[in-house]
């Protein structure tokens, strides 16, 4: 069986306007905008509707996703591909 390398998250931080900053183990840094997710995924609307929830973003113990609660999470590979790379 082929070994799969998962993209590991080193750091996450909430920014203004439903954007998160994510840094990966390979040094790539991205900004990921959650406004489309909030608009299109009903569970993600809690990030807008529950005061303070967005700011509680955390990295899961495997470091392969970020999450806000038991329902709302994003996988590292999606953030890596869909985020806007910054220096």
C-alpha positions in Angstrom: 0.0 0.0 0.0 1.3 3.4 -1.0 2.1 5.8 1.9 0.0 9.0 1.8 1.5 12.2 3.1 -1.1 14.5 4.7 -0.7 18.2 4.6 -0.1 19.3 8.2 -1.1 22.6 9.7 1.4 24.5 11.8 -0.7 27.5 12.8 -4.2 29.0 12.3 -5.5 32.4 13.3 -8.8 34.2 12.6 -8.7 37.4 10.7 -11.3 40.0 10.0 -14.3 39.4 7.6 -14.4 35.6 8.0 -10.9 35.0 6.8 -8.4 32.6 8.4 -4.6 32.7 8.2 -3.1 29.2 7.9 0.5 28.2 7.9 1.6 24.7 6.9 4.6 22.6 7.9 6.2 23.1 4.4 6.2 26.9 5.0 3.3 27.7 2.7 1.0 30.5 4.2 -2.5 31.1 3.0 -5.5 33.2 3.7 -8.8 31.3 3.3 -12.0 33.2 2.9 -15.0 31.4 4.5 -17.7 33.8 3.2 -18.7 31.4 0.3 -18.8 28.5 2.8 -21.0 30.5 5.1 -23.3 31.4 2.2 -23.5 27.8 0.7 -23.1 25.4 3.6 -25.9 25.6 6.2 -23.8 24.4 9.2 -21.2 27.1 8.4 -23.8 29.9 9.0 -23.2 29.4 12.7 -19.9 31.1 12.2 -21.8 34.3 11.4 -24.9 33.8 13.6 -23.2 32.7 16.9 -21.3 35.7 18.3 -17.6 34.9 18.9 -17.6 31.4 17.3 -15.5 32.3 14.3 -12.6 33.5 16.6 -12.5 30.1 18.3 -10.9 28.3 15.3 -8.5 25.5 16.3 -6.3 22.9 14.8 -7.3 19.3 15.3 -4.9 16.9 17.1 -3.8 15.3 13.8 -3.1 18.7 12.4 -5.0 17.8 9.2 -8.0 20.1 9.7 -9.2 23.2 11.4 -12.4 23.3 13.3 -14.8 25.4 15.3 -17.1 22.8 16.8 -18.2 19.2 16.3 -20.0 20.2 13.0 -17.8 22.8 11.4 -14.4 21.9 10.1 -12.2 22.2 7.0 -9.6 19.7 5.8 -6.0 20.9 5.4 -5.7 19.8 1.8 -8.7 21.9 0.8 -7.3 25.0 2.6 -3.9 24.3 1.0 -5.4 24.2 -2.6 -8.2 26.8 -2.2 -6.5 29.4 0.0 -4.8 32.5 -1.4 -1.0 32.1 -0.9 0.8 35.0 0.9 4.4 35.7 1.7 
